[in-house]
Amino acid sequence: MSASAKVIPRDWLDWPFFEPRHRQLCERLDRFVGSGALDDVDHSDVDAACRKIVRALGSAGLLDSAVVAPDADAAAIDSRAICLSRETLAYADGLADFAFAMQGLGSGAIALGGSPELRVSMLPKVRAGEWLAAFALSEKEAGSDVAAMACAARLDGDAYVLDGEKTWISNGGIADVYTLFARTGEAPGARGISAFVVFPDDPGFSVAERIEVIAPHPLATLRLQNCRIPVSRRLGAPGGGFKLAMQTLDIFRASVAAAALGFGRRALDEAQDHAASRRMFGGALSDLQMTQAAFGDMATETDAAALLTYRAAWRRDVQKLPTTREAAMAKLAATETAQRVIDRALQMFGGRGVRKGEIVESLYREIRALRIYEGATEVQKLIVARELQKSRTGAIRG
């Protein structure tokens, strides 16, 4: 995103959602960004950039927030720490946020459902940044509707044989380990899906296509043809893959909102700097009431989204309560808010705002994907409505 990564200014760490350890984590994150670790990353080669960033994050111990140790309780992972990490990294560099998030998302099901042997052999490498991880759930006809999954795995003696395709897979083509979900048929729909660990050198595994998007990230379509893997690489029980996928996504969904906060806050700060120095009509752009009104809206909407985001993370961490509705609200509000904030910021930059290489131009491309992945805005609205209806029905019965 930037030739010189910036440290995010914070005035919200005194909110009651946070504890001293979260403030200490933010100090470590700030030192990492301020050290220049992200400044010389070549974004024109996203594959190499992701590997370099992951190694740097691992060396700094910052992946510990997203990837648990082999003997740790994966369900006890701190959502607030993940959110703070993603907000900070997104503010500094979009690819750094992506690289951090994928290490956790790609290894989450291994931590939750892997055997002790799998956990010991894989989690330390992902946690240290030595291996890149990927989460292979989506298919061409099974994105938001995971139950429509067609990729299949059949049991054959002491092995599973996988056939099918996965697409829109982040870190696809460069990952060292894939958590992959396939239909095993124990029951109809989502209850007949299992999770597996797949390696890129497994016979029958191939990258069918690399996918280029408006904000460059490593994405690919994966193909499995008679791909034979040992039963020992199944994660959890047969038919338990959908539950593992949802548990993993529940941990990380609020952090998507946090990444959007980072993008939005960076846009707001860039716009303020620009407006203060941009001379027009005998004064500065920031002197105009229209500009000041825009800043008022941008700041208010961003803080409102932040409150929703950290409420969801706090509810999961501290209250140990389900956050399906809260995380959906956070993702919906934060991503849509960030889109509006970034659009307004770009408008203030005028023609300069659409010039390739400008921070706001990069942010404009980065935010667009967040309104789609891990549940599009429209899906989040359906989730919120469904959860409201469940609560209302339960209250009436009570």
Secondary structure, DSSP 8 states (H G I E B T S, - for coil): --SS------S-TTSTT--HHHHHHHHHHHHHHHTTTTTT--TTSHHHHHHHHHHHHHHTTGGGGTS--TTS-GGG--HHHHHHHHHHHHHH-HHHHHHHHHHHHHHHHHHHH--HHHHHHHHHHHHTTSS-EEEE--BTTBSS-GGG---EEEEETTEEEEEEEEEEEETTTT-SEEEEEEE--SSSGGGGEEEEEE-TTSTTEEEEEE---SS---EEEEEEEEEEEEGGGEESSTTBHHHHHHHHHHHHHHHHHHHHHHHHHHHHHHHHHHHHH-EETTEEGGGSHHHHHHHHHHHHHHHHHHHHHHHHHHIIIII----HHHHHHHHHHHHHHHHHHHHHHHHHHGGGGGSTT-HHHHHHHHHHHHTTTTS-HHHHHHHHHHHHHHHHHHHHH-
